[in-house]
Amino acid sequence: MYHDSLTYNFENKTQENQSVLDSSLQREINLARNIQSQLLNGKTPIFEGGEVSGSSLPARLIGGDYYDFYPLVDGKIRIVIGDVMGKGIPAAMLMILTRGAFRSAAESTQSPAETLTAMNQAIYEDLRILKSFVTLFCADWNPKTGILTYANAGHNLPIFIKGNSDSIEELAKVKGIMVGGLPNQVYKENFVQLENNDTIFFYTDGIVEAQNKEGERYKLDRLIAALLDCKHLGVGEIEKSIMNSINKFTEGVSQKDDITMVLLKITQEKADITSLNSPVLGG
């Protein structure tokens, strides 16, 4: 094929332009990752009577899992964890949309069920246009009564670890379709009484679906066994112990889905929550 100087200049210019675009895209991806990391690793409420912690490890540079804490003016704390359909940048964009909907709903609703109902109303049309959905689990913990009230939108049920026995089980079911699944949904609630040393483990399915070299999944039974082994630890140490268990099982196999967990552990001391975010009225 004949190449003159004009051809070479065009090819060189095209390569230079592509290099600039690649560098620009990488900078934007890194910026998006930093933004997401800051949102997920925001201020964690500090309070007497218990402790909370959350962590998320995306399968790619940025992910679609989401968790948040929202202290309420009446002394409760609202906890949410979610999983956006998909991975990477599209899922991360929807995660930001979900976060905004949660923060807005938390300011104007009285309970977890009302929060999920308001979130579905707010972002249903956007999710339908994008042909996506979000699974969410929302709970209010009242340190004065020890009651955890919760509602579910198609998410994994958290695991209830009783501190004074070897009993460990999923929370009792409460029905609710994923956010973005159907319009005009009204979500229902259930509740559980928590005692000293009890722990609630919220998680996304990236944990139980993690695979080893043989293609075997981590599964719920391994997670339960790992939680029993470390239930006496603080929330931060439990997180580390579960991640070590997953890493030992997968033996370096690349992560296929985002891994996110949130823990609430109860202690004997009781006091009002110190709000590190904007306080809102709760039910």
N, C-alpha and C positions, 0 to 999 in steps of 0.2 A: 504494500500500500504506500502511496506517495504521501510524504509529510513535508510541508514547507514551514518556514519560520512562523507563519501565522497560526498554523495548526499546533505547533509546539507551544507558542505563547498562550493559545486558548486552553490547551490541556493543563499547562502549568497554573494558569489562572483558576481553572476549575478545581484543581487539587488544593490550591491555596484557600479558595472560598470554602471548600468542604472542610478543610482543617479548622478554619475560623468558626464555621457552624458547629463542628464537633466540640470545640473548646467552649463555645458559648452554651451549647446544650448541657455539657458537663457541669458548668458553673451553675446553671439554673437548677439542675437536678440536685446538686450539693446544697444550694440555697433552700430548695424545697425540703430536703432532708433535715436541714438545721431547723427550719420553721416547725416541721412536724415534731422533731425531737423536743423542742422547747415547749410545745403545747402539751405533749404527753408527759413531760417531766417537769410540769409546773409545780407550784407549791402544794405540798401534802398537808392536810389539816393535822394539827397537833392537839391532842385532847386527853384528858384523864378518863379512865374507864375502858380504854381500849386503844388499839393502834391500827392504822391502815397503811398499805403500801401497794404500789402497782409497778409493773415493768412490761416492756414490749420489745420483742426482737423481730424486726421485719425479715421476710425471706429475701427481699431485694433491697436496694438502697433505701427505698421508702415503701411503706406498707399501708394496709387498709384497716388494721385493727384500731380500736379506740377504747380508752377508759377515762374516767373523770370522777372527781370528788367535788361535791357542792355542799358546804356547810349551810345549814338553815338557821334562821334567827331564833327558832323555838328550841334549839339545842340538838336537833337531829342532824344527821349527815346523809346526803343523797349520793349514792354510788351508782355508776353506770359502766357497763362494759359492752362492746359491740364488735361486730365483724362485717365489713362491707364486702359484697360479692366482688371478686376479682383481686388483682394484685397490681403492684407498681403504681405509676403516676395516676392513672384513672381512679384507682381505689383510694389513693391518698387524697385526691380532690374531693371525693365523696365523703371521706372521713372528716374533712374540714367542714363540709356542709352539715354533716351529722352533729359535729361538736357545736356549731352555731345554733342548731335547732334545739339541742339539749339545754344549752345555757339559757336560751330564750324561754323555753318551756319551764325550766326550773324556777324562773323568776315569777311565774304566773300560775303555777299549779300547786295543788295541795298534797299530792300523793304520787307514788311511782306509776300507778295506772293512768292517772290524769296526764302525767308527763309523757308517757308513751303515746297516748291518744293524741295529745297536742303535737308531738313530733311527727306522727304519721300524717296528720292534717297539713303540717307545714311543708313537708318535703315529698309527699306522695307524688305530686305531678312531676317534679324534677326527676325522681327516681324512675317513673314510668317512661319519661322521654328518653332517659339513658338506659332503659331496660335493665335496671339494677334493683337491688334491695339491700337492707341492712338487718341483721339479727341483733337484738338488744336485750339486755337484762338490767332492770333498774330496781334499786332497793333503798329504803330509808331505814337507818338504824337509829333507835331512840335509846341513848345511854341511861336515861332516867328509869325507863321501864324494862330495858333489856330486850325489847321486841324489834325484830327485823321484819318489815313489811315489804313485799316485793311483787313485781309484775314482770311478765316475760313476753318478748316478741320474737319467738322462734329460735331462741338462743339455747346453748347448753345450760342445763341446770347446775348451779353451783354445788359444791360438795360441802356437807355439814360435818365437821369433825368435833365430836364431843370431847371436851378436855379431861373429864374425870372418868372416862371409860375408853374402851377400844372401839366404841361404836363410831362408824363413819358411813354416811349415806348421802345420796342426792337430796336436795330440798324437795318437799312435796310439790307435785306438778301444779302449774297454773297455766291455762290455755291462753294462747295469743299468737297471732300470725305475724310474720316478719314485717317490719316497717317498709312500706312500698309495695306490699303484697296485694292489699285491697283497700279501697277508700272507705272513709267513715267508720273505721274500726273503733270499738270501745273496749279497752283492755280491762281485765279483771285482776284481783289481788289475792294473795295469800299471806300468811305470816308465820313466824316461828319465834319461840321464846329462847333467848340465848342466856347461858349461865357463864360463870367464871371459867376462864381458860378455853371456852369454845372458840372454834375458828371456822370462818366461811371462806372457801376457796372458789373464786370466780375465775373462769378461764375461757379461752377460745379454742376451737377444734384443731388448731395447729399443733397443740400439745399431744392429744390422743391420736392424731393422724401422722405424727412423725414416724419415719420409716428407717429401718436398718438396711444393711447391705443385701439381705435376703428378701427385702420388700415387705417384711413383717411390720405391723404398726405397733406403736407404743401402747395404745388402748387404755381404757378406763381402769382396768384392774391393776395395771402397773402404777398408774398415777395414785390410786388409793393406797397401795402398798407403800409407795414412796412417802406419801403424806403421813401415814401412820408412823413411819420411822422417824420423822422430824417434827411431829406435832408439838413437842415440848419447847421448840425454839421460838424466837421472835419472828415477826413477819419477814424481815429482810433475810434472815438466815434460812427460813423455809423456802423463799424464792430461789436462793442460791442452791439449796439442796435439790430442789425439783429440777432446775436447769442442769445440774451435774448428773442427775439420774437420766435425763433425756439425752444428754451428750454421750454418756456411757453406753446407752442403748443404741444410738444411731451410729456410733463409731466413725464420725467424720462425714457421714453421708450428707450431701447438700440439703439444706432446709427447703421444703417445697411450699410451706405456708407460714404466715406470720404466727408467732408464738407470744401470747399475752396472758398475764395473770394478775389478779388483784386479791389481796388478803385483808380480811377484817378479823382481828383477834381481840377477845374480851378479857379484861382484867377486873379485879375486885373494886378498884378505886372508881368512884363515880363523880363526875363534875360536868359542867357545861362545855360544849365544844368551843374552842377558840377559832373563830372564823377568819380564814386567810383570804377569802374571796368575798364578793358582795353578798351580804346576808339577804335572805328572802323569807317570806312567810311560808311555813309548812303546816300540814294538817295534823 
